[in-house]
């Protein structure tokens, strides 16, 4: 267990940050799945804009790596463009 006041606060704040990061990451994954299962082009375009923004925010906050974000967005864009 931590011995210093600052270490105790660090444990509390990192736990809160971890929960927030997990929530945002999980929410983004859910939207990605929803976009992948969409077959309507217009709906997919709207979802892509939202998901792309979410992925960018995760990368900006270092929840996911920048390259992973770029790869995900690229694959999702290919999926959206392949829809008729």
N, CA, C and O atoms as a Maestro MAE file, in Angstrom:
{
 s_m_m2io_version
 :::
 2.0.0
}

f_m_ct {
 s_m_title
 :::
 protein
 m_atom[336] {
  # First column is atom index #
  i_m_mmod_type
  r_m_x_coord
  r_m_y_coord
  r_m_z_coord
  i_m_residue_number
  s_m_chain_name
  s_m_pdb_residue_name
  s_m_pdb_atom_name
  i_m_atomic_number
  :::
  1 25 0.840 -1.188 0.000 1 A "UNK " " N  " 7
  2 3 0.000 0.000 0.000 1 A "UNK " " CA " 6
  3 2 0.878 1.242 0.000 1 A "UNK " " C  " 6
  4 15 2.007 1.215 0.489 1 A "UNK " " O  " 8
  5 25 0.358 2.318 -0.545 2 A "UNK " " N  " 7
  6 3 1.127 3.551 -0.664 2 A "UNK " " CA " 6
  7 2 1.366 4.193 0.702 2 A "UNK " " C  " 6
  8 15 0.544 4.079 1.611 2 A "UNK " " O  " 8
  9 25 2.487 4.857 0.823 3 A "UNK " " N  " 7
  10 3 2.856 5.492 2.084 3 A "UNK " " CA " 6
  11 2 2.682 7.000 2.065 3 A "UNK " " C  " 6
  12 15 2.621 7.621 3.126 3 A "UNK " " O  " 8
  13 25 2.602 7.591 0.910 4 A "UNK " " N  " 7
  14 3 2.538 9.051 0.817 4 A "UNK " " CA " 6
  15 2 1.162 9.504 0.370 4 A "UNK " " C  " 6
  16 15 0.439 8.803 -0.338 4 A "UNK " " O  " 8
  17 25 0.829 10.715 0.816 5 A "UNK " " N  " 7
  18 3 -0.468 11.292 0.470 5 A "UNK " " CA " 6
  19 2 -0.622 11.431 -1.049 5 A "UNK " " C  " 6
  20 15 -1.682 11.149 -1.609 5 A "UNK " " O  " 8
  21 25 0.448 11.866 -1.694 6 A "UNK " " N  " 7
  22 3 0.394 12.066 -3.146 6 A "UNK " " CA " 6
  23 2 0.222 10.736 -3.883 6 A "UNK " " C  " 6
  24 15 -0.436 10.675 -4.922 6 A "UNK " " O  " 8
  25 25 0.823 9.666 -3.335 7 A "UNK " " N  " 7
  26 3 0.692 8.349 -3.968 7 A "UNK " " CA " 6
  27 2 -0.741 7.838 -3.846 7 A "UNK " " C  " 6
  28 15 -1.251 7.198 -4.765 7 A "UNK " " O  " 8
  29 25 -1.381 8.114 -2.732 8 A "UNK " " N  " 7
  30 3 -2.779 7.713 -2.552 8 A "UNK " " CA " 6
  31 2 -3.674 8.449 -3.552 8 A "UNK " " C  " 6
  32 15 -4.581 7.864 -4.144 8 A "UNK " " O  " 8
  33 25 -3.398 9.742 -3.724 9 A "UNK " " N  " 7
  34 3 -4.188 10.516 -4.682 9 A "UNK " " CA " 6
  35 2 -3.944 10.009 -6.099 9 A "UNK " " C  " 6
  36 15 -4.872 9.932 -6.903 9 A "UNK " " O  " 8
  37 25 -2.704 9.667 -6.400 10 A "UNK " " N  " 7
  38 3 -2.367 9.155 -7.734 10 A "UNK " " CA " 6
  39 2 -3.133 7.858 -8.010 10 A "UNK " " C  " 6
  40 15 -3.608 7.643 -9.126 10 A "UNK " " O  " 8
  41 25 -3.255 7.002 -7.005 11 A "UNK " " N  " 7
  42 3 -3.998 5.747 -7.162 11 A "UNK " " CA " 6
  43 2 -5.467 6.039 -7.465 11 A "UNK " " C  " 6
  44 15 -6.061 5.427 -8.353 11 A "UNK " " O  " 8
  45 25 -6.047 6.984 -6.714 12 A "UNK " " N  " 7
  46 3 -7.454 7.337 -6.940 12 A "UNK " " CA " 6
  47 2 -7.674 7.935 -8.327 12 A "UNK " " C  " 6
  48 15 -8.600 7.553 -9.042 12 A "UNK " " O  " 8
  49 25 -6.812 8.872 -8.693 13 A "UNK " " N  " 7
  50 3 -7.017 9.562 -9.971 13 A "UNK " " CA " 6
  51 2 -6.754 8.634 -11.155 13 A "UNK " " C  " 6
  52 15 -7.441 8.718 -12.173 13 A "UNK " " O  " 8
  53 25 -5.765 7.751 -11.027 14 A "UNK " " N  " 7
  54 3 -5.485 6.837 -12.142 14 A "UNK " " CA " 6
  55 2 -6.603 5.809 -12.284 14 A "UNK " " C  " 6
  56 15 -6.897 5.369 -13.396 14 A "UNK " " O  " 8
  57 25 -7.222 5.424 -11.184 15 A "UNK " " N  " 7
  58 3 -8.355 4.492 -11.262 15 A "UNK " " CA " 6
  59 2 -9.538 5.150 -11.972 15 A "UNK " " C  " 6
  60 15 -10.205 4.522 -12.794 15 A "UNK " " O  " 8
  61 25 -9.791 6.410 -11.649 16 A "UNK " " N  " 7
  62 3 -10.890 7.129 -12.295 16 A "UNK " " CA " 6
  63 2 -10.605 7.306 -13.782 16 A "UNK " " C  " 6
  64 15 -11.500 7.144 -14.612 16 A "UNK " " O  " 8
  65 25 -9.368 7.635 -14.116 17 A "UNK " " N  " 7
  66 3 -8.983 7.830 -15.513 17 A "UNK " " CA " 6
  67 2 -9.095 6.524 -16.282 17 A "UNK " " C  " 6
  68 15 -9.531 6.512 -17.434 17 A "UNK " " O  " 8
  69 25 -8.700 5.414 -15.642 18 A "UNK " " N  " 7
  70 3 -8.773 4.107 -16.273 18 A "UNK " " CA " 6
  71 2 -10.218 3.752 -16.629 18 A "UNK " " C  " 6
  72 15 -10.492 3.259 -17.724 18 A "UNK " " O  " 8
  73 25 -11.134 4.006 -15.700 19 A "UNK " " N  " 7
  74 3 -12.552 3.723 -15.956 19 A "UNK " " CA " 6
  75 2 -13.081 4.558 -17.114 19 A "UNK " " C  " 6
  76 15 -13.808 4.055 -17.970 19 A "UNK " " O  " 8
  77 25 -12.710 5.842 -17.137 20 A "UNK " " N  " 7
  78 3 -13.170 6.726 -18.199 20 A "UNK " " CA " 6
  79 2 -12.632 6.263 -19.544 20 A "UNK " " C  " 6
  80 15 -13.365 6.250 -20.533 20 A "UNK " " O  " 8
  81 25 -11.345 5.879 -19.590 21 A "UNK " " N  " 7
  82 3 -10.744 5.409 -20.837 21 A "UNK " " CA " 6
  83 2 -11.405 4.128 -21.320 21 A "UNK " " C  " 6
  84 15 -11.670 3.972 -22.512 21 A "UNK " " O  " 8
  85 25 -11.675 3.203 -20.387 22 A "UNK " " N  " 7
  86 3 -12.323 1.946 -20.764 22 A "UNK " " CA " 6
  87 2 -13.712 2.197 -21.328 22 A "UNK " " C  " 6
  88 15 -14.110 1.565 -22.306 22 A "UNK " " O  " 8
  89 25 -14.457 3.122 -20.713 23 A "UNK " " N  " 7
  90 3 -15.804 3.441 -21.182 23 A "UNK " " CA " 6
  91 2 -15.758 4.014 -22.593 23 A "UNK " " C  " 6
  92 15 -16.519 3.587 -23.461 23 A "UNK " " O  " 8
  93 25 -14.866 4.985 -22.830 24 A "UNK " " N  " 7
  94 3 -14.774 5.614 -24.146 24 A "UNK " " CA " 6
  95 2 -14.323 4.613 -25.210 24 A "UNK " " C  " 6
  96 15 -14.831 4.624 -26.331 24 A "UNK " " O  " 8
  97 25 -13.374 3.754 -24.862 25 A "UNK " " N  " 7
  98 3 -12.867 2.770 -25.807 25 A "UNK " " CA " 6
  99 2 -13.963 1.765 -26.163 25 A "UNK " " C  " 6
  100 15 -14.148 1.432 -27.334 25 A "UNK " " O  " 8
  101 25 -14.681 1.289 -25.161 26 A "UNK " " N  " 7
  102 3 -15.743 0.311 -25.386 26 A "UNK " " CA " 6
  103 2 -16.871 0.914 -26.231 26 A "UNK " " C  " 6
  104 15 -17.409 0.252 -27.119 26 A "UNK " " O  " 8
  105 25 -17.221 2.163 -25.953 27 A "UNK " " N  " 7
  106 3 -18.270 2.832 -26.713 27 A "UNK " " CA " 6
  107 2 -17.878 2.956 -28.179 27 A "UNK " " C  " 6
  108 15 -18.697 2.742 -29.072 27 A "UNK " " O  " 8
  109 25 -16.624 3.303 -28.416 28 A "UNK " " N  " 7
  110 3 -16.141 3.432 -29.792 28 A "UNK " " CA " 6
  111 2 -16.182 2.082 -30.501 28 A "UNK " " C  " 6
  112 15 -16.587 2.007 -31.661 28 A "UNK " " O  " 8
  113 25 -15.768 1.018 -29.820 29 A "UNK " " N  " 7
  114 3 -15.800 -0.318 -30.425 29 A "UNK " " CA " 6
  115 2 -17.225 -0.716 -30.798 29 A "UNK " " C  " 6
  116 15 -17.444 -1.346 -31.833 29 A "UNK " " O  " 8
  117 25 -18.193 -0.350 -29.960 30 A "UNK " " N  " 7
  118 3 -19.594 -0.659 -30.237 30 A "UNK " " CA " 6
  119 2 -20.056 0.053 -31.512 30 A "UNK " " C  " 6
  120 15 -20.740 -0.537 -32.348 30 A "UNK " " O  " 8
  121 25 -19.673 1.330 -31.650 31 A "UNK " " N  " 7
  122 3 -20.060 2.086 -32.840 31 A "UNK " " CA " 6
  123 2 -19.377 1.537 -34.089 31 A "UNK " " C  " 6
  124 15 -19.971 1.538 -35.168 31 A "UNK " " O  " 8
  125 25 -18.132 1.066 -33.956 32 A "UNK " " N  " 7
  126 3 -17.428 0.470 -35.092 32 A "UNK " " CA " 6
  127 2 -18.172 -0.781 -35.553 32 A "UNK " " C  " 6
  128 15 -18.360 -0.987 -36.752 32 A "UNK " " O  " 8
  129 25 -18.596 -1.622 -34.598 33 A "UNK " " N  " 7
  130 3 -19.360 -2.823 -34.947 33 A "UNK " " CA " 6
  131 2 -20.667 -2.450 -35.642 33 A "UNK " " C  " 6
  132 15 -21.066 -3.088 -36.616 33 A "UNK " " O  " 8
  133 25 -21.320 -1.423 -35.139 34 A "UNK " " N  " 7
  134 3 -22.583 -0.990 -35.739 34 A "UNK " " CA " 6
  135 2 -22.359 -0.518 -37.176 34 A "UNK " " C  " 6
  136 15 -23.163 -0.802 -38.063 34 A "UNK " " O  " 8
  137 25 -21.258 0.205 -37.396 35 A "UNK " " N  " 7
  138 3 -20.936 0.672 -38.748 35 A "UNK " " CA " 6
  139 2 -20.621 -0.503 -39.664 35 A "UNK " " C  " 6
  140 15 -21.051 -0.512 -40.818 35 A "UNK " " O  " 8
  141 25 -19.883 -1.490 -39.177 36 A "UNK " " N  " 7
  142 3 -19.529 -2.655 -39.997 36 A "UNK " " CA " 6
  143 2 -20.764 -3.461 -40.394 36 A "UNK " " C  " 6
  144 15 -20.784 -4.072 -41.462 36 A "UNK " " O  " 8
  145 25 -21.791 -3.470 -39.549 37 A "UNK " " N  " 7
  146 3 -22.996 -4.251 -39.835 37 A "UNK " " CA " 6
  147 2 -24.017 -3.479 -40.658 37 A "UNK " " C  " 6
  148 15 -25.070 -4.018 -40.999 37 A "UNK " " O  " 8
  149 25 -23.719 -2.214 -40.982 38 A "UNK " " N  " 7
  150 3 -24.649 -1.392 -41.746 38 A "UNK " " CA " 6
  151 2 -24.518 -1.685 -43.235 38 A "UNK " " C  " 6
  152 15 -23.413 -1.812 -43.762 38 A "UNK " " O  " 8
  153 25 -25.658 -1.791 -43.902 39 A "UNK " " N  " 7
  154 3 -25.631 -2.019 -45.345 39 A "UNK " " CA " 6
  155 2 -26.170 -0.821 -46.122 39 A "UNK " " C  " 6
  156 15 -26.083 -0.796 -47.350 39 A "UNK " " O  " 8
  157 25 -26.722 0.166 -45.429 40 A "UNK " " N  " 7
  158 3 -27.251 1.367 -46.075 40 A "UNK " " CA " 6
  159 2 -26.147 2.417 -46.192 40 A "UNK " " C  " 6
  160 15 -25.519 2.769 -45.194 40 A "UNK " " O  " 8
  161 25 -25.911 2.913 -47.394 41 A "UNK " " N  " 7
  162 3 -24.793 3.836 -47.653 41 A "UNK " " CA " 6
  163 2 -24.947 5.152 -46.888 41 A "UNK " " C  " 6
  164 15 -23.988 5.625 -46.278 41 A "UNK " " O  " 8
  165 25 -26.149 5.750 -46.915 42 A "UNK " " N  " 7
  166 3 -26.351 7.047 -46.244 42 A "UNK " " CA " 6
  167 2 -26.164 6.930 -44.740 42 A "UNK " " C  " 6
  168 15 -25.523 7.775 -44.115 42 A "UNK " " O  " 8
  169 25 -26.723 5.890 -44.175 43 A "UNK " " N  " 7
  170 3 -26.573 5.668 -42.738 43 A "UNK " " CA " 6
  171 2 -25.099 5.417 -42.391 43 A "UNK " " C  " 6
  172 15 -24.602 5.885 -41.367 43 A "UNK " " O  " 8
  173 25 -24.421 4.679 -43.254 44 A "UNK " " N  " 7
  174 3 -23.011 4.377 -43.024 44 A "UNK " " CA " 6
  175 2 -22.162 5.643 -43.068 44 A "UNK " " C  " 6
  176 15 -21.232 5.789 -42.274 44 A "UNK " " O  " 8
  177 25 -22.469 6.555 -43.981 45 A "UNK " " N  " 7
  178 3 -21.718 7.814 -44.062 45 A "UNK " " CA " 6
  179 2 -21.875 8.639 -42.791 45 A "UNK " " C  " 6
  180 15 -20.902 9.190 -42.275 45 A "UNK " " O  " 8
  181 25 -23.109 8.722 -42.290 46 A "UNK " " N  " 7
  182 3 -23.343 9.462 -41.042 46 A "UNK " " CA " 6
  183 2 -22.601 8.813 -39.883 46 A "UNK " " C  " 6
  184 15 -21.951 9.489 -39.085 46 A "UNK " " O  " 8
  185 25 -22.710 7.487 -39.805 47 A "UNK " " N  " 7
  186 3 -22.015 6.768 -38.735 47 A "UNK " " CA " 6
  187 2 -20.504 6.907 -38.863 47 A "UNK " " C  " 6
  188 15 -19.803 7.024 -37.858 47 A "UNK " " O  " 8
  189 25 -20.002 6.894 -40.093 48 A "UNK " " N  " 7
  190 3 -18.552 6.999 -40.295 48 A "UNK " " CA " 6
  191 2 -18.019 8.318 -39.746 48 A "UNK " " C  " 6
  192 15 -16.962 8.355 -39.115 48 A "UNK " " O  " 8
  193 25 -18.760 9.403 -39.989 49 A "UNK " " N  " 7
  194 3 -18.314 10.702 -39.473 49 A "UNK " " CA " 6
  195 2 -18.224 10.689 -37.955 49 A "UNK " " C  " 6
  196 15 -17.269 11.206 -37.376 49 A "UNK " " O  " 8
  197 25 -19.222 10.097 -37.316 50 A "UNK " " N  " 7
  198 3 -19.235 10.039 -35.855 50 A "UNK " " CA " 6
  199 2 -18.120 9.137 -35.333 50 A "UNK " " C  " 6
  200 15 -17.403 9.505 -34.403 50 A "UNK " " O  " 8
  201 25 -17.976 7.965 -35.926 51 A "UNK " " N  " 7
  202 3 -16.959 7.000 -35.483 51 A "UNK " " CA " 6
  203 2 -15.557 7.545 -35.721 51 A "UNK " " C  " 6
  204 15 -14.669 7.376 -34.886 51 A "UNK " " O  " 8
  205 25 -15.365 8.191 -36.846 52 A "UNK " " N  " 7
  206 3 -14.058 8.767 -37.162 52 A "UNK " " CA " 6
  207 2 -13.653 9.795 -36.106 52 A "UNK " " C  " 6
  208 15 -12.501 9.835 -35.672 52 A "UNK " " O  " 8
  209 25 -14.589 10.602 -35.712 53 A "UNK " " N  " 7
  210 3 -14.329 11.599 -34.665 53 A "UNK " " CA " 6
  211 2 -13.987 10.921 -33.340 53 A "UNK " " C  " 6
  212 15 -13.070 11.349 -32.639 53 A "UNK " " O  " 8
  213 25 -14.721 9.868 -33.000 54 A "UNK " " N  " 7
  214 3 -14.457 9.145 -31.757 54 A "UNK " " CA " 6
  215 2 -13.059 8.527 -31.765 54 A "UNK " " C  " 6
  216 15 -12.343 8.583 -30.765 54 A "UNK " " O  " 8
  217 25 -12.680 7.940 -32.896 55 A "UNK " " N  " 7
  218 3 -11.359 7.318 -33.013 55 A "UNK " " CA " 6
  219 2 -10.268 8.374 -32.880 55 A "UNK " " C  " 6
  220 15 -9.253 8.146 -32.221 55 A "UNK " " O  " 8
  221 25 -10.478 9.530 -33.509 56 A "UNK " " N  " 7
  222 3 -9.496 10.611 -33.407 56 A "UNK " " CA " 6
  223 2 -9.324 11.069 -31.958 56 A "UNK " " C  " 6
  224 15 -8.208 11.348 -31.518 56 A "UNK " " O  " 8
  225 25 -10.415 11.142 -31.234 57 A "UNK " " N  " 7
  226 3 -10.334 11.557 -29.828 57 A "UNK " " CA " 6
  227 2 -9.572 10.540 -28.986 57 A "UNK " " C  " 6
  228 15 -8.797 10.913 -28.104 57 A "UNK " " O  " 8
  229 25 -9.796 9.246 -29.261 58 A "UNK " " N  " 7
  230 3 -9.053 8.213 -28.531 58 A "UNK " " CA " 6
  231 2 -7.558 8.324 -28.806 58 A "UNK " " C  " 6
  232 15 -6.739 8.177 -27.899 58 A "UNK " " O  " 8
  233 25 -7.211 8.582 -30.057 59 A "UNK " " N  " 7
  234 3 -5.794 8.696 -30.415 59 A "UNK " " CA " 6
  235 2 -5.184 9.954 -29.788 59 A "UNK " " C  " 6
  236 15 -4.039 9.938 -29.336 59 A "UNK " " O  " 8
  237 25 -5.946 11.023 -29.766 60 A "UNK " " N  " 7
  238 3 -5.456 12.276 -29.200 60 A "UNK " " CA " 6
  239 2 -5.142 12.127 -27.715 60 A "UNK " " C  " 6
  240 15 -4.185 12.716 -27.212 60 A "UNK " " O  " 8
  241 25 -5.956 11.336 -27.018 61 A "UNK " " N  " 7
  242 3 -5.764 11.132 -25.576 61 A "UNK " " CA " 6
  243 2 -4.853 9.946 -25.268 61 A "UNK " " C  " 6
  244 15 -4.709 9.557 -24.109 61 A "UNK " " O  " 8
  245 25 -4.231 9.366 -26.315 62 A "UNK " " N  " 7
  246 3 -3.306 8.236 -26.166 62 A "UNK " " CA " 6
  247 2 -3.967 6.998 -25.569 62 A "UNK " " C  " 6
  248 15 -3.305 6.200 -24.906 62 A "UNK " " O  " 8
  249 25 -5.257 6.835 -25.799 63 A "UNK " " N  " 7
  250 3 -5.940 5.612 -25.380 63 A "UNK " " CA " 6
  251 2 -5.620 4.519 -26.393 63 A "UNK " " C  " 6
  252 15 -5.447 3.355 -26.034 63 A "UNK " " O  " 8
  253 25 -5.544 4.914 -27.676 64 A "UNK " " N  " 7
  254 3 -5.056 4.004 -28.708 64 A "UNK " " CA " 6
  255 2 -3.924 4.711 -29.451 64 A "UNK " " C  " 6
  256 15 -3.808 5.935 -29.392 64 A "UNK " " O  " 8
  257 25 -3.100 3.947 -30.140 65 A "UNK " " N  " 7
  258 3 -1.968 4.503 -30.872 65 A "UNK " " CA " 6
  259 2 -2.446 5.227 -32.126 65 A "UNK " " C  " 6
  260 15 -3.472 4.868 -32.704 65 A "UNK " " O  " 8
  261 25 -1.702 6.240 -32.541 66 A "UNK " " N  " 7
  262 3 -2.070 7.014 -33.733 66 A "UNK " " CA " 6
  263 2 -2.176 6.133 -34.977 66 A "UNK " " C  " 6
  264 15 -3.089 6.300 -35.786 66 A "UNK " " O  " 8
  265 25 -1.239 5.197 -35.126 67 A "UNK " " N  " 7
  266 3 -1.259 4.333 -36.309 67 A "UNK " " CA " 6
  267 2 -2.467 3.403 -36.301 67 A "UNK " " C  " 6
  268 15 -3.051 3.127 -37.348 67 A "UNK " " O  " 8
  269 25 -2.838 2.922 -35.119 68 A "UNK " " N  " 7
  270 3 -4.026 2.068 -35.024 68 A "UNK " " CA " 6
  271 2 -5.262 2.858 -35.433 68 A "UNK " " C  " 6
  272 15 -6.138 2.341 -36.126 68 A "UNK " " O  " 8
  273 25 -5.328 4.108 -35.003 69 A "UNK " " N  " 7
  274 3 -6.462 4.953 -35.368 69 A "UNK " " CA " 6
  275 2 -6.519 5.141 -36.880 69 A "UNK " " C  " 6
  276 15 -7.589 5.061 -37.482 69 A "UNK " " O  " 8
  277 25 -5.375 5.389 -37.482 70 A "UNK " " N  " 7
  278 3 -5.328 5.585 -38.932 70 A "UNK " " CA " 6
  279 2 -5.752 4.318 -39.668 70 A "UNK " " C  " 6
  280 15 -6.498 4.382 -40.645 70 A "UNK " " O  " 8
  281 25 -5.270 3.158 -39.194 71 A "UNK " " N  " 7
  282 3 -5.636 1.888 -39.827 71 A "UNK " " CA " 6
  283 2 -7.134 1.623 -39.715 71 A "UNK " " C  " 6
  284 15 -7.770 1.207 -40.684 71 A "UNK " " O  " 8
  285 25 -7.693 1.864 -38.535 72 A "UNK " " N  " 7
  286 3 -9.129 1.642 -38.343 72 A "UNK " " CA " 6
  287 2 -9.949 2.539 -39.261 72 A "UNK " " C  " 6
  288 15 -10.886 2.080 -39.914 72 A "UNK " " O  " 8
  289 25 -9.592 3.815 -39.307 73 A "UNK " " N  " 7
  290 3 -10.336 4.754 -40.144 73 A "UNK " " CA " 6
  291 2 -10.235 4.372 -41.614 73 A "UNK " " C  " 6
  292 15 -11.210 4.481 -42.357 73 A "UNK " " O  " 8
  293 25 -9.060 3.925 -42.030 74 A "UNK " " N  " 7
  294 3 -8.864 3.530 -43.418 74 A "UNK " " CA " 6
  295 2 -9.743 2.335 -43.776 74 A "UNK " " C  " 6
  296 15 -10.404 2.332 -44.815 74 A "UNK " " O  " 8
  297 25 -9.749 1.326 -42.917 75 A "UNK " " N  " 7
  298 3 -10.555 0.131 -43.184 75 A "UNK " " CA " 6
  299 2 -12.044 0.448 -43.171 75 A "UNK " " C  " 6
  300 15 -12.805 -0.082 -43.981 75 A "UNK " " O  " 8
  301 25 -12.460 1.315 -42.247 76 A "UNK " " N  " 7
  302 3 -13.872 1.687 -42.191 76 A "UNK " " CA " 6
  303 2 -14.271 2.486 -43.439 76 A "UNK " " C  " 6
  304 15 -15.374 2.321 -43.961 76 A "UNK " " O  " 8
  305 25 -13.369 3.349 -43.908 77 A "UNK " " N  " 7
  306 3 -13.654 4.138 -45.103 77 A "UNK " " CA " 6
  307 2 -13.792 3.225 -46.318 77 A "UNK " " C  " 6
  308 15 -14.663 3.435 -47.162 77 A "UNK " " O  " 8
  309 25 -12.927 2.207 -46.405 78 A "UNK " " N  " 7
  310 3 -13.035 1.238 -47.497 78 A "UNK " " CA " 6
  311 2 -14.385 0.524 -47.445 78 A "UNK " " C  " 6
  312 15 -15.012 0.300 -48.481 78 A "UNK " " O  " 8
  313 25 -14.829 0.169 -46.243 79 A "UNK " " N  " 7
  314 3 -16.111 -0.503 -46.086 79 A "UNK " " CA " 6
  315 2 -17.256 0.395 -46.558 79 A "UNK " " C  " 6
  316 15 -18.147 -0.045 -47.284 79 A "UNK " " O  " 8
  317 25 -17.216 1.657 -46.135 80 A "UNK " " N  " 7
  318 3 -18.277 2.592 -46.510 80 A "UNK " " CA " 6
  319 2 -18.282 2.788 -48.025 80 A "UNK " " C  " 6
  320 15 -19.348 2.834 -48.640 80 A "UNK " " O  " 8
  321 25 -17.102 2.904 -48.628 81 A "UNK " " N  " 7
  322 3 -17.042 3.123 -50.081 81 A "UNK " " CA " 6
  323 2 -17.494 1.894 -50.865 81 A "UNK " " C  " 6
  324 15 -17.942 2.013 -52.005 81 A "UNK " " O  " 8
  325 25 -17.377 0.715 -50.258 82 A "UNK " " N  " 7
  326 3 -17.774 -0.500 -50.970 82 A "UNK " " CA " 6
  327 2 -19.286 -0.699 -50.997 82 A "UNK " " C  " 6
  328 15 -19.796 -1.499 -51.781 82 A "UNK " " O  " 8
  329 25 -19.993 0.021 -50.150 83 A "UNK " " N  " 7
  330 3 -21.453 -0.123 -50.119 83 A "UNK " " CA " 6
  331 2 -22.063 0.492 -51.376 83 A "UNK " " C  " 6
  332 15 -21.581 1.501 -51.892 83 A "UNK " " O  " 8
  333 25 -23.132 -0.139 -51.855 84 A "UNK " " N  " 7
  334 3 -23.753 0.320 -53.105 84 A "UNK " " CA " 6
  335 2 -24.701 1.477 -52.865 84 A "UNK " " C  " 6
  336 15 -25.307 1.984 -53.809 84 A "UNK " " O  " 8
  :::
 }
 m_bond[335] {
  # First column is bond index #
  i_m_from
  i_m_to
  i_m_order
  :::
  1 1 2 1
  2 2 3 1
  3 3 4 2
  4 3 5 1
  5 5 6 1
  6 6 7 1
  7 7 8 2
  8 7 9 1
  9 9 10 1
  10 10 11 1
  11 11 12 2
  12 11 13 1
  13 13 14 1
  14 14 15 1
  15 15 16 2
  16 15 17 1
  17 17 18 1
  18 18 19 1
  19 19 20 2
  20 19 21 1
  21 21 22 1
  22 22 23 1
  23 23 24 2
  24 23 25 1
  25 25 26 1
  26 26 27 1
  27 27 28 2
  28 27 29 1
  29 29 30 1
  30 30 31 1
  31 31 32 2
  32 31 33 1
  33 33 34 1
  34 34 35 1
  35 35 36 2
  36 35 37 1
  37 37 38 1
  38 38 39 1
  39 39 40 2
  40 39 41 1
  41 41 42 1
  42 42 43 1
  43 43 44 2
  44 43 45 1
  45 45 46 1
  46 46 47 1
  47 47 48 2
  48 47 49 1
  49 49 50 1
  50 50 51 1
  51 51 52 2
  52 51 53 1
  53 53 54 1
  54 54 55 1
  55 55 56 2
  56 55 57 1
  57 57 58 1
  58 58 59 1
  59 59 60 2
  60 59 61 1
  61 61 62 1
  62 62 63 1
  63 63 64 2
  64 63 65 1
  65 65 66 1
  66 66 67 1
  67 67 68 2
  68 67 69 1
  69 69 70 1
  70 70 71 1
  71 71 72 2
  72 71 73 1
  73 73 74 1
  74 74 75 1
  75 75 76 2
  76 75 77 1
  77 77 78 1
  78 78 79 1
  79 79 80 2
  80 79 81 1
  81 81 82 1
  82 82 83 1
  83 83 84 2
  84 83 85 1
  85 85 86 1
  86 86 87 1
  87 87 88 2
  88 87 89 1
  89 89 90 1
  90 90 91 1
  91 91 92 2
  92 91 93 1
  93 93 94 1
  94 94 95 1
  95 95 96 2
  96 95 97 1
  97 97 98 1
  98 98 99 1
  99 99 100 2
  100 99 101 1
  101 101 102 1
  102 102 103 1
  103 103 104 2
  104 103 105 1
  105 105 106 1
  106 106 107 1
  107 107 108 2
  108 107 109 1
  109 109 110 1
  110 110 111 1
  111 111 112 2
  112 111 113 1
  113 113 114 1
  114 114 115 1
  115 115 116 2
  116 115 117 1
  117 117 118 1
  118 118 119 1
  119 119 120 2
  120 119 121 1
  121 121 122 1
  122 122 123 1
  123 123 124 2
  124 123 125 1
  125 125 126 1
  126 126 127 1
  127 127 128 2
  128 127 129 1
  129 129 130 1
  130 130 131 1
  131 131 132 2
  132 131 133 1
  133 133 134 1
  134 134 135 1
  135 135 136 2
  136 135 137 1
  137 137 138 1
  138 138 139 1
  139 139 140 2
  140 139 141 1
  141 141 142 1
  142 142 143 1
  143 143 144 2
  144 143 145 1
  145 145 146 1
  146 146 147 1
  147 147 148 2
  148 147 149 1
  149 149 150 1
  150 150 151 1
  151 151 152 2
  152 151 153 1
  153 153 154 1
  154 154 155 1
  155 155 156 2
  156 155 157 1
  157 157 158 1
  158 158 159 1
  159 159 160 2
  160 159 161 1
  161 161 162 1
  162 162 163 1
  163 163 164 2
  164 163 165 1
  165 165 166 1
  166 166 167 1
  167 167 168 2
  168 167 169 1
  169 169 170 1
  170 170 171 1
  171 171 172 2
  172 171 173 1
  173 173 174 1
  174 174 175 1
  175 175 176 2
  176 175 177 1
  177 177 178 1
  178 178 179 1
  179 179 180 2
  180 179 181 1
  181 181 182 1
  182 182 183 1
  183 183 184 2
  184 183 185 1
  185 185 186 1
  186 186 187 1
  187 187 188 2
  188 187 189 1
  189 189 190 1
  190 190 191 1
  191 191 192 2
  192 191 193 1
  193 193 194 1
  194 194 195 1
  195 195 196 2
  196 195 197 1
  197 197 198 1
  198 198 199 1
  199 199 200 2
  200 199 201 1
  201 201 202 1
  202 202 203 1
  203 203 204 2
  204 203 205 1
  205 205 206 1
  206 206 207 1
  207 207 208 2
  208 207 209 1
  209 209 210 1
  210 210 211 1
  211 211 212 2
  212 211 213 1
  213 213 214 1
  214 214 215 1
  215 215 216 2
  216 215 217 1
  217 217 218 1
  218 218 219 1
  219 219 220 2
  220 219 221 1
  221 221 222 1
  222 222 223 1
  223 223 224 2
  224 223 225 1
  225 225 226 1
  226 226 227 1
  227 227 228 2
  228 227 229 1
  229 229 230 1
  230 230 231 1
  231 231 232 2
  232 231 233 1
  233 233 234 1
  234 234 235 1
  235 235 236 2
  236 235 237 1
  237 237 238 1
  238 238 239 1
  239 239 240 2
  240 239 241 1
  241 241 242 1
  242 242 243 1
  243 243 244 2
  244 243 245 1
  245 245 246 1
  246 246 247 1
  247 247 248 2
  248 247 249 1
  249 249 250 1
  250 250 251 1
  251 251 252 2
  252 251 253 1
  253 253 254 1
  254 254 255 1
  255 255 256 2
  256 255 257 1
  257 257 258 1
  258 258 259 1
  259 259 260 2
  260 259 261 1
  261 261 262 1
  262 262 263 1
  263 263 264 2
  264 263 265 1
  265 265 266 1
  266 266 267 1
  267 267 268 2
  268 267 269 1
  269 269 270 1
  270 270 271 1
  271 271 272 2
  272 271 273 1
  273 273 274 1
  274 274 275 1
  275 275 276 2
  276 275 277 1
  277 277 278 1
  278 278 279 1
  279 279 280 2
  280 279 281 1
  281 281 282 1
  282 282 283 1
  283 283 284 2
  284 283 285 1
  285 285 286 1
  286 286 287 1
  287 287 288 2
  288 287 289 1
  289 289 290 1
  290 290 291 1
  291 291 292 2
  292 291 293 1
  293 293 294 1
  294 294 295 1
  295 295 296 2
  296 295 297 1
  297 297 298 1
  298 298 299 1
  299 299 300 2
  300 299 301 1
  301 301 302 1
  302 302 303 1
  303 303 304 2
  304 303 305 1
  305 305 306 1
  306 306 307 1
  307 307 308 2
  308 307 309 1
  309 309 310 1
  310 310 311 1
  311 311 312 2
  312 311 313 1
  313 313 314 1
  314 314 315 1
  315 315 316 2
  316 315 317 1
  317 317 318 1
  318 318 319 1
  319 319 320 2
  320 319 321 1
  321 321 322 1
  322 322 323 1
  323 323 324 2
  324 323 325 1
  325 325 326 1
  326 326 327 1
  327 327 328 2
  328 327 329 1
  329 329 330 1
  330 330 331 1
  331 331 332 2
  332 331 333 1
  333 333 334 1
  334 334 335 1
  335 335 336 2
  :::
 }
}
